Amino acid sequence: MLGLLGTPDEQDTVAAATVHRRGWTVVGMHELTGHTPSRYREAYERVAGWLITDLGQDQVAAWCRRVPREQAPRLFTLIDQGDRPPEPVLMLEWS
């Protein structure tokens, strides 16, 4: 499963064929397309807040790997090669 929270730049891509052939499930905030930036930001903050509230700070630190935007292509390559990082939640920091 690849969860997208936020919006990547146009050059940050994952090939649809790769997603399909590997059987990945991609989840994100696509349902907010067309909403105002403030509505999108509110939903983002709600999801991020839920992670901290429900998991707690210690669990977030242990279960979530934060990946800066410039490292996203390398992360996608690792996932494609089956060498996924061990944390169950990968948070891509686009902004």
N, C-alpha and C positions, 0 to 999 in steps of 0.2 A: 504494500500500500504506500502510495506517495501522497502526502497531504500538502496542499498548497495554501498558505495563509499569507496573503499579500499578493502583489502583482510583480512578476519579474520583468526585466527589460526584454525587448524583442529578440535580442541575440541569445538570451538564455533559454534554450529549448531542450526538449526531450522528444525524440522521434516517435510519432504515433505507431509506427511499425514495431518499435522496441517495446512500447507499452503493451501493445496487443500480444505480441509473441511471448512475452514474459508473463502475461496474465496479471499485470499490475492493476490495482484499483487506484484511481486518482480521485482524491476528494479535495474540495476547496470551497471557495466562497463565490463561485460562478453565479449562483442565484442572485447575487447582488449587482450583477451587470446592469448598468443603466440607472442605478441609484446615485444619489448625490455623494460626493466625497465624505461628507460628515456622517452619513448613514453607513457607508462602508467602514469608516474609521471606528464608529461605535461598535459595529459587529466584530471587527478585529480585536478591539480592546476587551469586549465581552468574552471572546474565545480565549484570549491570552489570560485574562483574569480567572476564567474557569480552570485553566491548567494549574495556576498557582493555588487557587482556593481548594480545588478537589485533590490535587496531588500534594500540595504543600511545597515549600521552598526546597527542602532537602530532596524530595522525590523529583522535583523538576530538575535539580542539578544532576541527579543520578540517571534519570530516564530520558532527558532531553539533550540532544546535541544541537547547539546553535552553530549554524554554518554561515559565515559571511558571504555576501553576494559573489565576490571574486573567486570563491572556492566552489561555487555551485557546479560549474562544468566538471570539475574533478570528482565531486560527489556523484553526479550522474554517471560518470564513467565507472566508478567503483560499484555502484548499484547494478549497472548493466553487466559487469563482470562477475556478479554474485558475491562481491566482497563488501557487503553492506556494513556500515558501522554498527556496533552492538546496541546502541540506545534505541528503544522502541519508537521514540518521537524525534524526528529530525526537523528542526526549525530553520528554514531558509530566511535569512535577514536581507530583504531586498532594499530596504531604505537606510 
